[in-house]
Amino acid sequence: MRTDVVIVGAGAAGLLAAVAARRLGHQVLVIERGATLGGATSASDGHLWLPGNDLMGRNGIPSDTAEEALAYLDALARSDSAVMASRRAAFTRTAAVVARWLRTSKIGLEVVRSLPDCSPDVEGAKLQGRTLRTKPTAAKLDPEWAERLRAPAAAAPRSGLLATLRRPFRGGGELNSGGALVSELLRRALGSDVEIWLESPLTSLLLDGGAVRGVTVEREGAAVEVEAARGVLLACGGFETDQELRERYLPQPTSAAWTTGGGGEGAALRAGLQVEAAVAELDQAWWTPVMLADGVAHPLDVARVAPHGLIVDRAGDRYVNEAEPGGSAGRRMYEHNWGDRSVPSFLIVDNRHRKQYPLGPWAPGASPKAAIEAGDLFRAPTLDELAESLGVDRAGLLGSVVAFNQLAKRGKDTDFGRGESAWDRFFGDPLLRRNPCLGGVDRQPYWALRVYPGDAGTKGGLVIDQRSRVLRGDSTPVPGLWACGGSAASLFGDTEPGDGAALAAALVEAYRGVVDLSDQLERIDEALS
Ligand SMILES: Cc1cc2nc3c(=O)[nH]c(=O)nc-3n(C[C@H](O)[C@H](O)[C@H](O)COP(=O)(O)OP(=O)(O)OC[C@H]3O[C@@H](n4cnc5c(N)ncnc54)[C@H](O)[C@@H]3O)c2cc1C
């Protein structure tokens, strides 16, 4: 079979690339491994960190420029490589274009109000406006395709405590955030005659010398060769679900059970091997502390930030600002893990926390018997007994709680600065004026669960340039091959600039890749400069 463009993976990045490639006049085939589409995007909050977007001005938020966003990314960056610097510049120039592309495609976006960048005190940071999300929408698809949307995970969203508490009451079969984005992109893809093959994994690249001329796909038990006249875009996520690759590349210990992702199984890395592509950032992930319930990972974005709880290691000591962004909190768990101290750690909360805030998959007030019996959740009348059942040092835990309660009384965490940054406060309880993230842990019974350094996907992958072309070790591009999102080495390295950066980078890279394989990128970049 022959087509112009083959896109591997039907998450948001693959679907956006497919629609964009059709609009540029190409025949497009999307191949998707799963029986459903949407990948990690469907499970996600669908937040998009798109600096310079024009919704800021429309919402009365002080405007933003690509230069300010670049200054921010440069200040955070730990890599001074020329390729990364030009990728950062390309991202900040193109982010607003992608926001406009989504809006002119009539995909409703809204600003996530009051959500600051992850490092609000760094030069070029903004206190709100850069993070957008897709407005809730009904799936306006034929039933046959509506059934093919991957169901969103039952994860607690990261959109502020009050929003979280309101979210379950939004009924009417509406799709939220990540699911809404996927459904809207899918509708446009189908409406513009993009061909989509489900249950059709990429098995290898078709090569002509060093160039990629198509793919081999497993389809209905047969190996099908598809030639792609213009090129192949890898949008098939990272390697978060592959235990062997995790053990080879990520810090230890690690487990595929700790990912909340589920899009990528390492297909891009394997394809890259065939063309001797360079790889980078393989030890990095979009870390986020998680808990396990019935073997399924759930983020703790709300529970660890809310007042009346603290995180301790096996010695019972506090070692982290519980409210800091998931990326740095997850990294801290590994840095602190000498002598197996902090993987897992323990979230200890009192009964006020349990009554008022969600805890992983459990609604406020729930005390799920099955989870207690299974050892996923612990409850005890005293901290002493709780420490014993967790295997945590008793004196350590009691000392930490006493010290924590004194800090809470003063409303100031002089040990770790919890609740000091605008980022922390966004996720705290706005009803607590002095410090929305701090409250004493002193009401019986006490509750606890194990905390693991989970992730929302891996960050390592194929090295790409600012055109999203896959590069070899000598920095020359592999003809015919582009990559984006989790398939590519993250342009943010081990940093996390804002909520929605992963998905935004995936969309921007997908967009630039498709424009480049259409020989239109110079024209667009000239218009932007
Ligand atoms: C709970 C959760 C919340 C998150 N929230 C956010 C957020 O708010 N903002 C943000 O920026 N990021 C968030 N993330 C991360 C974000 O979802 C991902 O970075 C993003 O979805 C990546 O999009 P993608 O299109 O590159 O990959 P995916 O959406 O994962 O799509 C990849 C697709 O490729 C398919 N595939 C894999 N292998 C093959 C193969 N061999 N052949 C064919 N197809 C294949 C997969 O089945 C999948 O459908 C979150 C993640 C999780 C899990």
The ligand as an SDF file (V2000), in Angstrom:
LIG
                    3D

 53 58  0  0  0  0  0  0  0  0999 V2000
   -3.2350   10.8140   34.5120 C   0  0  0  0  0  0  0  0  0  0  0  0
   -2.4280   11.6480   33.5500 C   0  0  0  0  0  0  0  0  0  0  0  0
   -2.5940   13.0120   33.5320 C   0  0  0  0  0  0  0  0  0  0  0  0
   -1.8390   13.7730   32.6500 C   0  0  0  0  0  0  0  0  0  0  0  0
   -2.1060   15.1030   32.5770 N   0  0  0  0  0  0  0  0  0  0  0  0
   -1.4240   15.8390   31.7010 C   0  0  0  0  0  0  0  0  0  0  0  0
   -1.7440   17.2070   31.5100 C   0  0  0  0  0  0  0  0  0  0  0  0
   -2.7080   17.7290   32.0750 O   0  0  0  0  0  0  0  0  0  0  0  0
   -1.0030   17.9250   30.6410 N   0  0  0  0  0  0  0  0  0  0  0  0
    0.0710   17.3760   29.9850 C   0  0  0  0  0  0  0  0  0  0  0  0
    0.7640   18.0870   29.2730 O   0  0  0  0  0  0  0  0  0  0  0  0
    0.3510   16.0790   30.0920 N   0  0  0  0  0  0  0  0  0  0  0  0
   -0.3740   15.3000   30.9170 C   0  0  0  0  0  0  0  0  0  0  0  0
   -0.1020   13.9840   30.9850 N   0  0  0  0  0  0  0  0  0  0  0  0
    0.8970   13.4250   30.0460 C   0  0  0  0  0  0  0  0  0  0  0  0
    0.2580   13.4220   28.6470 C   0  0  0  0  0  0  0  0  0  0  0  0
   -0.9570   12.7340   28.7000 O   0  0  0  0  0  0  0  0  0  0  0  0
    1.1530   12.8070   27.5800 C   0  0  0  0  0  0  0  0  0  0  0  0
    2.3990   13.4350   27.6070 O   0  0  0  0  0  0  0  0  0  0  0  0
    0.5170   13.0260   26.2050 C   0  0  0  0  0  0  0  0  0  0  0  0
   -0.7750   12.4670   26.2090 O   0  0  0  0  0  0  0  0  0  0  0  0
    1.3360   12.4260   25.1250 C   0  0  0  0  0  0  0  0  0  0  0  0
    0.5690   12.4910   23.9380 O   0  0  0  0  0  0  0  0  0  0  0  0
    1.0010   11.6260   22.6990 P   0  0  0  0  0  0  0  0  0  0  0  0
   -0.0050   11.8470   21.6350 O   0  0  0  0  0  0  0  0  0  0  0  0
    2.4480   11.8690   22.4020 O   0  0  0  0  0  0  0  0  0  0  0  0
    0.9550   10.1150   23.2380 O   0  0  0  0  0  0  0  0  0  0  0  0
   -0.2570    9.1990   23.6340 P   0  0  0  0  0  0  0  0  0  0  0  0
   -1.4860    9.9870   23.9110 O   0  0  0  0  0  0  0  0  0  0  0  0
    0.2080    8.2640   24.6960 O   0  0  0  0  0  0  0  0  0  0  0  0
   -0.5080    8.3910   22.3090 O   0  0  0  0  0  0  0  0  0  0  0  0
    0.3910    7.4140   21.8430 C   0  0  0  0  0  0  0  0  0  0  0  0
   -0.4070    6.3990   21.0650 C   0  0  0  0  0  0  0  0  0  0  0  0
    0.5080    5.5440   20.3820 O   0  0  0  0  0  0  0  0  0  0  0  0
    0.0090    4.2200   20.4190 C   0  0  0  0  0  0  0  0  0  0  0  0
    1.0990    3.2740   20.1780 N   0  0  0  0  0  0  0  0  0  0  0  0
    2.0510    2.8460   21.0330 C   0  0  0  0  0  0  0  0  0  0  0  0
    2.8530    1.9430   20.4280 N   0  0  0  0  0  0  0  0  0  0  0  0
    2.4030    1.7950   19.1560 C   0  0  0  0  0  0  0  0  0  0  0  0
    2.8050    1.0170   18.0390 C   0  0  0  0  0  0  0  0  0  0  0  0
    3.8350    0.1420   18.1180 N   0  0  0  0  0  0  0  0  0  0  0  0
    2.1220    1.1340   16.8780 N   0  0  0  0  0  0  0  0  0  0  0  0
    1.0600    1.9930   16.7870 C   0  0  0  0  0  0  0  0  0  0  0  0
    0.6160    2.7490   17.8100 N   0  0  0  0  0  0  0  0  0  0  0  0
    1.2850    2.6610   18.9820 C   0  0  0  0  0  0  0  0  0  0  0  0
   -0.5890    4.1190   21.8150 C   0  0  0  0  0  0  0  0  0  0  0  0
   -1.5020    3.0460   21.9070 O   0  0  0  0  0  0  0  0  0  0  0  0
   -1.2630    5.4850   21.9610 C   0  0  0  0  0  0  0  0  0  0  0  0
   -2.5880    5.4970   21.5180 O   0  0  0  0  0  0  0  0  0  0  0  0
   -0.8670   13.1870   31.8150 C   0  0  0  0  0  0  0  0  0  0  0  0
   -0.7190   11.8060   31.8050 C   0  0  0  0  0  0  0  0  0  0  0  0
   -1.5000   11.0510   32.6560 C   0  0  0  0  0  0  0  0  0  0  0  0
   -1.3550    9.5750   32.5730 C   0  0  0  0  0  0  0  0  0  0  0  0
  1  2  1  0
  2  3  1  0
  2 52  2  0
  3  4  2  0
  4  5  1  0
  4 50  1  0
  5  6  2  0
  6  7  1  0
  6 13  1  0
  7  8  2  0
  7  9  1  0
  9 10  1  0
 10 11  2  0
 10 12  1  0
 12 13  2  0
 13 14  1  0
 14 15  1  0
 14 50  1  0
 15 16  1  0
 16 17  1  0
 16 18  1  0
 18 19  1  0
 18 20  1  0
 20 21  1  0
 20 22  1  0
 22 23  1  0
 23 24  1  0
 24 25  2  0
 24 26  1  0
 24 27  1  0
 27 28  1  0
 28 29  2  0
 28 30  1  0
 28 31  1  0
 31 32  1  0
 32 33  1  0
 33 34  1  0
 33 48  1  0
 34 35  1  0
 35 36  1  0
 35 46  1  0
 36 37  1  0
 36 45  1  0
 37 38  2  0
 38 39  1  0
 39 40  1  0
 39 45  2  0
 40 41  1  0
 40 42  2  0
 42 43  1  0
 43 44  2  0
 44 45  1  0
 46 47  1  0
 46 48  1  0
 48 49  1  0
 50 51  2  0
 51 52  1  0
 52 53  1  0
M  END
$$$$
